[in-house]
Every structure is written in structure tokens, then in C-alpha cells.
Amino acid sequence: ARTAVSNGFQHWQDVPTASITFSPEAETGTDGFVYDGHNTMTFDDPNGELGGGALAACMPYYNTAQTTQTNGVTFYRMTDADIVFNNNVNFGTNAEAAAGGCFNLFDIEGVATHEQGHLLGLDHPNVFDATMYYAIGACDATKVTLEESDVNGVTFIYP
């Protein structure tokens, strides 16, 4: 899981037209969605906050008193964004999801990359092949490659 999560962060950092850098702070406990000023990722939904259909979710917290202008658009300062993975979902590696005979297994790297996009401030586009599209199917290993709308989104926010 750590490698998949690290790969997801790397996909966003590798966008050549955007200025994005992540740095790990520390290992944390299993807190779930907690506003504490730290971006955390939890893998077992400790507070049962995710519904049956959600693979994972990102909960961003914004300070509406602090804004910045980028490309003529006003953005609020994100002060915390926690990602929680549903413990009732079968996750596997990208290779396992892509392998023949895959059944009801979700690519943790693709899901992590998607949720990290929310951490960056992206929403769901109406573009089916985008990593930020609102849904991913079981055994779908294609959501780790950032598509044009994903790249355009982070380039717009982080030029």
C-alpha cells in the first residue's frame, strides 16, 4: 500500500507543467477525518464514515478568510485534507487489477492517485478516461495515468 500511495503522489509531481511537491511528515495513527491541521491517510475507516459504495474519500477543510488568486480564479486556503480508504473494499496492486482473472479487486494506486487529486483541489470532471472521473470499476488498472483533463486541472491551479 505504501508503494502504491507513493506512486500516486509521484504521478502528480511528475506533471511537467505544474509546480507540485509532496513531502511525508510522519507515520500517523488511525484517525479518519479529523481536522487537526495535518493531511493524513487512513486505510481502515476507523469511524465508519464511508458508505458502502465509496472506495475512499478525501475530506478537505478550507479557511475561507484566506484566499489566493491563480489564473484569475480565487481559491480558498486548504488547511487540512484527510483521505480514508474503505476497509470493506478489496484493494490490490495495479498489476493484480490488470491481470487476467481479476475479480472484484480495486487498484489501490489508481484510487490513491484519484483521492490525492482531491487533496490538490481537483473535482470530478465529466471525462470518462480521467483519473479524477467519479468512478472506477473493479479490475480497472487505467486510473494511474493522468489524462489531459487531470494535467490541465493541476497546471491551472499550480502553474
Secondary structure as GFF3:
##gff-version 3
##sequence-region A 1 159
A	DSSP	alpha_helix	2	13	.	.	.	ID=ss1
A	DSSP	beta_strand	41	42	.	.	.	ID=ss2
A	DSSP	beta_strand	56	70	.	.	.	ID=ss3
A	DSSP	beta_strand	73	85	.	.	.	ID=ss4
A	DSSP	beta_strand	91	92	.	.	.	ID=ss5
A	DSSP	alpha_helix	94	98	.	.	.	ID=ss6
A	DSSP	beta_strand	106	107	.	.	.	ID=ss7
A	DSSP	alpha_helix	108	119	.	.	.	ID=ss8
A	DSSP	alpha_helix	148	157	.	.	.	ID=ss9
###
